[in-house]
């Protein structure tokens, strides 16, 4: 009881020393918010380059300006030394949870962190897992591991799960004003976790268990995955039927109830939507439950890059060209507009497919400047040079950045495959939308296009 009351008092007084393990898109903004609310925070990450940048007052996360890092340095200590855990009262684990090549959960980062915590933790510590994962992870990978070494949850340590809800580049919702769901292993765990986050973010929603909190995160993103897959399939259907899917969506969106618009695209990207549903599907199989919706949605979304390649082939055919030996420019490589995040971006897959089909392919993205391809080669964005861009056989718009001047790009006269409806309102015969039929033009129109 004393461990609990002492920690509670420290959190209320904001004298508790907090640790954030994993200083990526989730961990660094969370650490900054905790500092802003008055806590002293130690940020731990094994990437020495990140730590060196932070110590020099530089940020590598678009949503966290350098000034925020610099202002926090009196209360924020970045380090790659896990022995710092020995002085901490509470930690939040924000490490990656990718999928393996077989689409199974890879929880090795969590396991590695838990092993380090066991070496350095002190009693009465509050541990909160934020990494997205399957229902039961908090108990199986953390609680049971600590119980094996004789520690009792709710007495010797306190344990919660609180799913991250980071949306990079969102100018309306951030770590502070996005409601935070949290579930504790025991009532005392839930109270301490809710108290800590309640002193950090605007709104906390406490649920009955870590499993409920874990499942809520997966439900949020599976909902999006299934609906995106549905509208992607509608786009493919409209393409076959000679109907403009974007006009259909606009018309349906006029209904003020019972409808929520989702939009087709070249595939899904980011850390959440491509991964989270597969965590849920994998876990469900352990209960002999096979989620047809999840796996079907994943299949539809995963095949959209192939559709983009096929669509490009149809468009090039209009110009009496083929993908092989054509010069293709991908516009935008980040997984969503106005950010530099390329995690799981469909553009990466589209780039590889063009190469495999014999095209000479480049990309331009003012935010995402470079990436490493599957062969280990560094690929850089080309400079913004309109004369050079004019020499390409076609553009494939993958990411609809607001900084793109769509009128100017359309004015170059290069064939454009628009996967995001970014060129809407610009009427030109050389602009082809995803989800619409590519029609072979009459001979007179063809001569005009080839001129």
Beta strands, then each sheet from edge to edge (+ up, - down):
strand 1: 17-21
strand 2: 40-44
strand 3: 76-79
strand 4: 90-93
strand 5: 125-129
strand 6: 157-161
strand 7: 180-184
strand 8: 204-207
strand 9: 327-331
strand 10: 360-364
strand 11: 370-372
strand 12: 378-380
strand 13: 394-397
strand 14: 415-418
strand 15: 431-433
sheet 1: 3+ 2+ 1+ 4+ 5+ 6+ 7- 8-
sheet 2: 10+ 9+ 13+ 14+ 15+
sheet 3: 11+ 12-
end
